């Protein structure tokens, strides 16, 4: 694993992006933030999520990846072993976006790239895994403003430290201002290459859309909790380690 997010040299082929990975051990490690983000929309009707996940355990159990305060949902691997992206409306009474993968994902299946986007006003949503559409039928897409800012946020567990994630994670990206149609391969190439590898998101995460997302975690494991957008960092509970390998390998 390289010490920093970087391009490395490769003979006649030029340069290749090498993504960093952080290990969440399923026992001690998770991230927490107790104040709202200072940038990116705290509520909107659109969004983009991109992450590389290599499951290392937890089959048949809920594992929280990125959550908001008060059960306002986010990104999880469910007890049915499916990836889920879900948000309430700003009133907290209605789950207005609920996207579930059609396939199940288990320990030992290797690196998977999860890519989702939504525009609830247009009744549009996508969920791709490793560049293939994997959205289960009948997703919930309701034209309400979605809540993205709730003052307490967690990554790798719930806010109390439960349902911990046992996985290596790389290049987590969450944009609350923008929608991209991922049925277009050109838009997917902003996050995953044609050969199924990570692509450079920019030093501040702005490359895919031209503007910084709310959250972009791409550093090496020692500072992986630091949000490269400058919109606020997480605090580490436990101690992150380097992932066993990179999705770039």
C-alpha positions in Angstrom: 0.0 0.0 0.0 1.4 3.4 -0.9 1.8 5.9 1.9 -0.2 8.6 0.1 -2.8 8.7 -2.6 -0.8 9.1 -5.8 0.1 8.3 -9.3 2.9 5.8 -9.6 5.2 5.3 -12.6 4.8 2.3 -14.9 7.2 1.9 -17.8 6.1 2.7 -21.2 2.5 2.8 -20.2 2.8 6.1 -18.4 1.1 6.5 -15.0 -1.5 4.6 -13.1 -3.7 5.8 -10.2 -3.2 3.8 -7.0 -6.0 4.0 -4.5 -5.4 3.8 -0.8 -7.5 1.4 1.4 -8.2 1.5 5.1 -9.1 -1.6 7.2 -12.2 -1.6 9.4 -11.7 -4.7 11.6 -15.4 -5.2 12.7 -14.4 -5.1 16.4 -13.0 -1.7 17.4 -12.7 0.6 14.5 -15.1 3.3 13.3 -15.3 7.0 12.6 -17.6 9.6 14.1 -18.4 13.3 13.6 -20.6 15.4 15.9 -21.2 18.6 13.9 -22.7 19.2 10.5 -20.5 19.4 7.4 -19.4 22.9 6.4 -20.0 22.3 2.6 -22.2 20.4 0.3 -26.0 20.5 0.5 -27.3 19.4 3.9 -30.6 18.5 2.1 -31.5 18.1 -1.5 -33.2 15.8 -4.0 -30.1 14.6 -5.7 -27.0 12.7 -4.8 -24.1 10.5 -5.9 -22.3 7.8 -3.8 -19.2 5.9 -4.8 -17.1 3.5 -2.8 -14.8 0.5 -3.1 -15.5 -2.2 -0.5 -13.7 -5.5 0.2 -15.7 -7.5 2.7 -13.6 -9.4 5.3 -16.4 -10.8 7.5 -19.9 -10.1 8.8 -21.9 -12.4 6.6 -25.6 -12.4 7.6 -25.3 -9.3 9.8 -26.0 -5.7 9.3 -22.9 -3.6 8.8 -23.1 0.1 8.7 -20.9 2.0 6.3 -21.9 5.7 6.3 -24.8 6.8 8.6 -26.5 9.9 9.9 -27.8 10.8 13.3 -31.2 9.6 14.6 -31.7 6.7 12.2 -31.6 8.9 9.1 -30.0 6.0 7.2 -27.3 6.2 4.6 -25.2 3.4 3.2 -25.2 -0.1 4.6 -24.6 -3.8 3.9 -27.8 -5.4 5.2 -28.2 -8.6 7.2 -29.5 -10.1 3.9 -26.0 -9.4 2.5 -27.2 -6.7 0.1 -25.9 -3.1 -0.4 -28.5 -0.5 0.5 -28.6 3.3 0.0 -31.5 5.0 1.8 -32.5 8.4 3.2 -35.5 9.9 4.9 -37.1 13.2 3.9 -36.2 16.3 5.9 -39.1 15.7 8.3 -37.8 12.3 9.2 -41.2 10.6 8.6 -40.8 9.0 5.2 -38.0 7.0 3.6 -38.0 8.8 0.3 -35.1 7.0 -1.3 -34.4 3.3 -0.8 -32.1 1.5 -3.3 -31.2 -2.1 -2.7 -28.8 -4.3 -4.7 -30.3 -7.3 -6.4 -27.3 -9.5 -5.7 -25.8 -10.5 -2.4 -22.2 -9.8 -1.4 -20.2 -11.9 1.0 -16.8 -12.1 2.7 -14.1 -13.2 0.3 -15.7 -11.9 -2.8 -13.0 -9.3 -3.3 -13.1 -5.7 -4.2 -16.5 -4.3 -5.3 -17.2 -0.9 -6.6 -20.6 0.4 -5.5 -21.9 3.4 -7.5 -25.3 5.0 -6.9 -27.0 8.2 -8.1 -30.5 9.6 -7.7 -32.8 12.5 -8.5 -36.0 11.9 -6.7 -37.8 14.8 -8.5 -37.2 13.1 -11.8 -37.9 9.6 -10.3 -34.5 8.6 -11.4 -32.0 6.3 -9.6 -29.2 3.9 -10.4 -27.2 1.4 -8.5 -24.2 -0.3 -10.1 -21.8 -2.8 -8.7 -18.5 -3.3 -10.6 -19.9 -1.4 -13.5 -23.0 -3.5 -13.9 -26.5 -2.4 -13.0 -27.6 -4.2 -9.9 -30.6 -2.2 -8.7 -33.4 -4.5 -7.3 -36.9 -4.0 -8.7 -39.4 -1.5 -7.2 -37.0 0.9 -5.5 -38.5 3.7 -3.3 -38.1 7.1 -5.1 -40.4 9.7 -3.6 -40.2 13.4 -4.6 -39.3 14.8 -1.2 -36.2 16.7 -0.1 -33.7 14.2 1.4 -32.0 14.8 4.7 -28.2 14.7 4.6 -27.2 16.8 7.6 -28.0 15.6 11.1 -25.2 16.7 13.3 -23.9 13.3 14.2 -22.4 11.1 11.5 -20.6 7.7 11.7 -18.6 5.6 9.3 -18.0 1.9 9.9 -20.6 1.5 12.7 -23.8 3.2 14.0 -23.6 6.3 16.2 -23.3 4.1 19.3 -20.6 1.9 17.8 -22.8 -1.0 16.9 -23.1 -3.0 13.7 -19.5 -2.5 12.9 -18.1 -2.9 9.4 -15.6 -5.7 8.7 -14.1 -4.6 5.4 -11.4 -2.7 3.6 -12.7 0.5 2.2 -11.2 2.8 -0.5 -12.1 6.1 -2.2 -15.4 6.9 -0.5 -17.2 9.7 -2.2 -20.6 11.3 -1.3 -22.0 14.2 -3.3 -25.2 15.9 -2.1 -25.4 18.5 -4.9 -25.3 16.6 -8.2 -27.0 13.9 -10.1 -25.3 11.9 -12.9 -27.1 9.4 -15.1 -25.1 6.2 -14.6 -26.8 4.4 -17.4 -24.2 6.4 -19.5 -20.9 4.6 -19.4 -19.2 8.0 -19.9 -20.5 9.1 -16.5 -19.5 5.8 -14.8 -16.0 6.4 -16.1 -15.7 9.4 -13.8 -15.5 6.8 -11.0 -14.4 3.5 -12.4 -12.2 2.7 -15.4 -13.2 0.6 -18.4 -10.9 -2.1 -16.9 -12.8 -2.0 -13.6 -10.2 0.0 -11.5 -10.4 3.2 -9.5 -9.9 6.5 -11.2 -8.4 9.7 -9.7 -11.1 11.8 -8.1 -8.9 14.8 -7.6 -7.0 16.2 -4.6 -10.2 17.6 -3.2 -12.7 15.2 -4.9 -13.7 17.7 -7.6 -12.7 15.9 -10.7 -15.9 13.9 -11.4 -18.3 16.9 -11.5 -16.1 20.0 -11.4 -17.1 20.7 -7.8 -16.2 19.3 -4.4 -18.5 16.7 -2.9 -19.6 16.8 0.7 -17.3 13.8 1.7 -14.3 12.4 -0.1 -12.0 9.9 1.8 -9.0 8.9 -0.2 -6.0 9.4 2.1 -3.7 6.6 3.3 -5.0 4.8 6.4 -3.3 7.0 9.0 -5.3 10.0 7.8 -8.1 8.3 5.9 -10.6 9.9 8.3 -9.7 13.3 7.1 -12.1 14.6 4.5 -10.0 15.9 1.5 -12.8 18.4 0.6 -12.0 20.5 3.6 -15.7 20.3 4.7 -14.9 18.6 8.0 -13.2 15.4 9.3 -14.2 12.3 11.2 -12.6 11.3 14.6 -11.3 7.8 14.8 -12.4 5.3 17.5 -9.9 2.4 17.6 -7.1 2.5 15.0 -7.4 2.1 11.3 -4.8 0.0 9.5 -3.8 -0.3 5.9 -6.1 -2.5 3.8 -4.7 -5.9 2.7 -4.3 -4.6 -0.9 -5.6 -1.8 -3.2 -8.5 -2.0 -5.6 -6.0 -0.7 -8.1 -4.0 -3.9 -7.9 
